[in-house]
């Protein structure tokens, strides 16, 4: 997290964003404390912001490595460090709300609390006071009631983000699937020679695939102009990949040959032809 020059006037951070930070960090601390450990790095210089509101704790477990033997034999220290984590969280949220780190100084504390009362809700103020000045031992689970219904708003926003990312992932999966089909077609169509046969791509199953390539990409209108329809291309490639039973009419460029084939037949032809290329490739490598 970045703080600008303390002498400069800073705009208050949106309270919804502060609560999002609280939920993120408390979630991380809950896991760490439940394992009998302490983060010990709740400091603005050790917190990474990913995207708009995703928080990552950096440099965790460094102190555990440096003082491993001491931590293993002293559970009182772990409890104290866990309390320090919660105090550090309070200082962090307080600093973000006020705009810089100077508000933590005792001389500025009263004015800072007045600033906090003017710009933020009582719930946020009480949370900060609880984290900074609680006399008894604090527990990260006790913060959950203070967060209250804001947790559901945070959960809704993340579910919406997950849905958006899932939709984008589905699009990329579809694009990758069509790309693989195009690669196979381009590998088979009009291959100059295979297995010492210069007419390989013009005979048998490959001839059907050549006509299908023209059917998908090289159609023209009645006056001979190119007919460009991306929907037609995507639809045909999807049906080819699925191998549906629907039949289409393929015509040679000289209009002398007309064939009726199904997408399932074309799917089989493509698989067999591409497999033949792969086998010839493997034979060439082994020889």
C-alpha positions as CSV (number, residue, x, y, z in Angstrom):
1,X,0.0,0.0,0.0
2,X,1.3,3.4,-0.9
3,X,1.0,6.6,1.2
4,X,1.7,9.9,-0.4
5,X,3.6,12.8,1.3
6,X,2.2,13.3,4.8
7,X,2.3,17.0,4.3
8,X,-0.1,16.8,1.4
9,X,-3.9,16.8,1.8
10,X,-5.3,13.4,1.0
11,X,-8.9,12.5,0.1
12,X,-10.5,10.0,2.4
13,X,-10.6,6.4,1.1
14,X,-14.0,5.1,0.3
15,X,-15.4,3.3,3.4
16,X,-16.6,0.4,1.2
17,X,-13.0,-0.1,0.1
18,X,-11.8,0.0,3.7
19,X,-14.3,-2.7,4.7
20,X,-13.1,-4.8,1.8
21,X,-9.5,-4.5,3.0
22,X,-10.7,-5.5,6.5
23,X,-12.5,-8.6,5.2
24,X,-9.5,-9.6,3.1
25,X,-6.9,-9.3,5.8
26,X,-9.1,-10.8,8.5
27,X,-9.7,-13.8,6.3
28,X,-5.9,-14.3,5.9
29,X,-5.3,-13.8,9.7
30,X,-8.0,-16.3,10.5
31,X,-6.2,-19.0,8.6
32,X,-2.8,-18.0,10.0
33,X,-3.9,-17.8,13.6
34,X,-5.9,-21.0,13.4
35,X,-2.6,-22.7,12.4
36,X,-1.0,-21.5,15.6
37,X,1.1,-18.9,13.8
38,X,1.3,-15.1,13.4
39,X,1.7,-13.0,10.3
40,X,3.9,-10.3,11.9
41,X,3.9,-8.4,8.7
42,X,0.7,-6.3,8.9
43,X,2.4,-3.2,7.7
44,X,1.7,-0.9,4.6
45,X,5.0,-1.8,3.1
46,X,4.2,-5.5,3.2
47,X,0.7,-5.5,1.7
48,X,0.1,-5.9,-2.0
49,X,-3.1,-4.7,-3.7
50,X,-4.1,-6.8,-6.7
51,X,-6.7,-5.3,-9.0
52,X,-9.1,-2.9,-7.2
53,X,-9.6,-4.5,-3.8
54,X,-7.8,-7.8,-3.6
55,X,-5.3,-7.9,-0.7
56,X,-2.2,-10.2,-0.5
57,X,0.0,-10.3,2.6
58,X,3.7,-10.3,1.6
59,X,6.7,-11.6,3.4
60,X,4.7,-13.9,5.7
61,X,6.7,-16.5,7.7
62,X,10.0,-14.6,7.4
63,X,10.3,-14.1,11.1
64,X,9.2,-17.7,11.7
65,X,12.2,-18.8,9.7
66,X,14.6,-16.4,11.5
67,X,13.4,-17.3,15.0
68,X,12.2,-20.9,14.5
69,X,13.6,-22.4,17.6
70,X,12.4,-19.5,19.8
71,X,8.9,-19.7,18.4
72,X,8.7,-23.5,18.8
73,X,9.4,-23.3,22.5
74,X,7.4,-20.2,23.5
75,X,3.7,-20.2,22.9
76,X,3.3,-17.0,24.8
77,X,5.3,-15.2,22.1
78,X,2.9,-16.5,19.5
79,X,-0.1,-15.2,21.3
80,X,1.6,-11.8,21.7
81,X,2.4,-11.7,18.0
82,X,-1.1,-12.6,17.1
83,X,-2.3,-9.6,19.2
84,X,0.3,-7.5,17.4
85,X,-1.3,-8.6,14.1
86,X,-4.7,-7.2,15.1
87,X,-3.1,-4.0,16.4
88,X,-1.3,-3.7,13.1
89,X,-4.6,-4.1,11.2
90,X,-6.1,-1.3,13.3
91,X,-3.2,1.0,12.6
92,X,-3.3,0.1,8.9
93,X,-7.1,0.9,8.5
94,X,-6.7,4.0,10.6
95,X,-3.8,5.3,8.5
96,X,-5.7,4.6,5.2
97,X,-8.8,6.4,6.6
98,X,-6.8,9.5,7.6
99,X,-4.5,9.5,4.5
100,X,-1.1,9.0,6.0
101,X,0.9,7.5,8.9
102,X,1.4,10.7,10.9
103,X,-2.1,10.3,12.4
104,X,-0.9,7.5,14.5
105,X,1.2,9.8,16.6
106,X,-0.2,10.6,20.0
107,X,-0.2,14.4,19.3
108,X,-2.4,13.9,16.3
109,X,-4.6,11.2,17.6
110,X,-7.5,13.3,18.9
111,X,-7.8,15.3,15.7
112,X,-7.5,12.1,13.7
113,X,-10.4,10.6,15.6
114,X,-12.5,13.7,14.9
115,X,-11.6,13.4,11.2
116,X,-12.7,9.7,11.3
117,X,-16.0,10.6,13.0
118,X,-16.8,13.2,10.3
119,X,-16.1,11.0,7.3
120,X,-16.8,7.5,8.3
121,X,-19.4,5.4,10.1
122,X,-19.5,4.7,13.8
123,X,-19.0,1.0,13.0
124,X,-15.6,1.6,11.4
125,X,-14.6,3.9,14.2
126,X,-15.5,1.3,16.8
127,X,-13.6,-1.4,14.9
128,X,-10.5,0.8,14.8
129,X,-10.8,1.6,18.5
130,X,-11.3,-2.1,19.4
131,X,-8.2,-3.1,17.4
132,X,-6.0,-0.3,18.8
133,X,-7.0,0.0,22.4
134,X,-8.6,-3.2,23.5
135,X,-7.2,-4.1,27.0
136,X,-8.2,-7.7,26.9
137,X,-6.9,-10.4,24.6
138,X,-8.5,-9.9,21.1
139,X,-9.5,-12.6,18.6
140,X,-9.8,-12.2,14.9
141,X,-13.2,-14.1,15.0
142,X,-14.6,-11.3,17.2
143,X,-14.3,-8.9,14.3
144,X,-16.9,-10.8,12.2
145,X,-19.9,-9.4,14.1
146,X,-18.5,-5.9,13.6
147,X,-18.3,-6.5,9.9
148,X,-21.9,-7.6,9.9
149,X,-23.9,-7.5,6.7
150,X,-21.1,-5.9,4.8
151,X,-19.6,-9.3,4.4
152,X,-22.6,-10.3,2.2
153,X,-22.0,-7.2,0.0
154,X,-18.4,-8.2,-0.3
155,X,-19.3,-11.8,-1.1
156,X,-21.8,-10.6,-3.8
157,X,-19.2,-8.5,-5.5
158,X,-16.8,-11.4,-5.6
159,X,-19.4,-13.8,-6.9
160,X,-20.1,-11.3,-9.7
161,X,-16.4,-11.1,-10.4
162,X,-16.1,-14.9,-10.5
163,X,-19.0,-15.1,-12.9
164,X,-17.4,-12.5,-15.2
165,X,-14.0,-14.4,-15.1
166,X,-15.8,-17.7,-15.7
167,X,-17.6,-16.2,-18.8
168,X,-14.3,-14.9,-20.1
169,X,-12.7,-18.3,-19.5
170,X,-15.5,-20.1,-21.4
171,X,-14.9,-17.7,-24.3
172,X,-11.1,-18.5,-24.3
173,X,-11.9,-22.2,-24.2
174,X,-14.2,-21.9,-27.2
175,X,-11.6,-19.9,-29.1
176,X,-8.9,-22.5,-28.3
177,X,-11.2,-25.3,-29.5
178,X,-11.9,-23.6,-32.8
179,X,-8.2,-22.8,-33.2
180,X,-7.3,-26.5,-32.9
181,X,-9.9,-27.3,-35.6
182,X,-8.4,-24.6,-37.9
183,X,-4.9,-25.9,-37.3
184,X,-5.9,-29.4,-38.3
185,X,-7.7,-28.2,-41.4
186,X,-4.8,-26.0,-42.5
187,X,-2.4,-28.9,-41.9
188,X,-4.4,-31.2,-44.1
189,X,-5.7,-29.0,-46.9
190,X,-3.5,-28.7,-50.0
191,X,-0.5,-30.4,-48.4
192,X,2.1,-30.7,-51.3
193,X,3.2,-34.2,-50.6
194,X,2.9,-36.9,-47.9
195,X,4.6,-40.3,-48.0
196,X,6.0,-39.7,-51.5
197,X,2.4,-39.1,-52.8
198,X,2.1,-35.7,-54.4
199,X,-1.7,-36.1,-54.9
200,X,-2.4,-37.1,-51.2
201,X,-4.3,-33.9,-50.4
202,X,-6.5,-34.1,-53.5
203,X,-7.8,-37.7,-53.1
204,X,-10.0,-39.6,-50.7
205,X,-11.0,-38.0,-47.4
206,X,-8.7,-35.0,-48.1
207,X,-10.8,-34.0,-51.1
208,X,-13.9,-33.8,-49.0
209,X,-12.0,-31.5,-46.5
210,X,-10.9,-29.3,-49.4
211,X,-14.5,-28.9,-50.5
212,X,-15.5,-28.2,-47.0
213,X,-12.9,-25.5,-46.7
214,X,-14.4,-23.8,-49.7
215,X,-17.9,-24.3,-48.3
216,X,-16.9,-22.5,-45.1
217,X,-14.5,-19.8,-46.2
218,X,-14.8,-19.3,-50.0
219,X,-18.5,-18.8,-50.6
220,X,-19.7,-16.1,-53.0
221,X,-22.9,-14.3,-53.7
222,X,-25.0,-14.5,-56.9
223,X,-22.9,-11.8,-58.6
224,X,-19.6,-13.5,-57.6
225,X,-18.7,-11.2,-54.7
226,X,-17.2,-12.8,-51.6
227,X,-19.8,-13.7,-49.0
228,X,-18.4,-13.0,-45.6
229,X,-20.4,-14.3,-42.6
230,X,-18.4,-14.9,-39.4
231,X,-21.5,-16.6,-37.9
232,X,-21.5,-19.1,-40.7
233,X,-17.8,-19.8,-40.2
234,X,-18.1,-20.3,-36.5
235,X,-21.2,-22.4,-36.8
236,X,-19.7,-24.7,-39.3
237,X,-16.5,-25.2,-37.3
238,X,-18.5,-25.9,-34.2
239,X,-20.6,-28.5,-36.0
240,X,-17.4,-30.1,-37.4
241,X,-15.9,-30.3,-34.0
242,X,-19.0,-31.8,-32.5
243,X,-19.5,-34.2,-35.4
244,X,-23.2,-33.6,-35.7
245,X,-25.4,-35.7,-38.1
246,X,-26.6,-32.7,-40.1
247,X,-25.8,-33.0,-43.8
248,X,-24.5,-30.3,-46.2
249,X,-23.9,-30.1,-49.9
250,X,-20.3,-29.7,-51.1
251,X,-19.6,-28.6,-54.6
252,X,-16.3,-28.5,-56.5
253,X,-15.0,-25.3,-57.9
254,X,-15.8,-26.3,-61.5
255,X,-19.4,-27.3,-60.4
256,X,-19.0,-30.7,-61.9
257,X,-19.0,-32.6,-58.6
258,X,-21.7,-32.4,-55.9
259,X,-21.4,-34.4,-52.7
260,X,-23.8,-34.7,-49.8
261,X,-22.0,-35.4,-46.5
262,X,-22.6,-35.0,-42.8
263,X,-20.5,-33.1,-40.3
264,X,-19.9,-36.5,-38.6
265,X,-18.3,-37.8,-41.8
266,X,-16.2,-34.7,-42.2
267,X,-15.1,-35.0,-38.5
268,X,-14.0,-38.6,-39.1
269,X,-12.2,-37.6,-42.3
270,X,-10.3,-34.8,-40.5
271,X,-9.3,-37.1,-37.6
272,X,-8.1,-39.8,-39.9
273,X,-6.2,-37.5,-42.2
274,X,-4.5,-35.6,-39.3
275,X,-3.6,-38.9,-37.7
276,X,-2.0,-40.1,-40.9
277,X,0.2,-36.9,-40.9
278,X,1.2,-37.4,-37.3
279,X,2.1,-41.1,-38.0
280,X,4.3,-40.0,-41.0
281,X,5.9,-37.4,-38.8
282,X,6.8,-40.0,-36.1
283,X,8.1,-42.4,-38.7
284,X,10.4,-39.7,-40.1
285,X,11.7,-38.9,-36.6
286,X,12.5,-42.5,-35.8
287,X,14.2,-43.2,-39.1
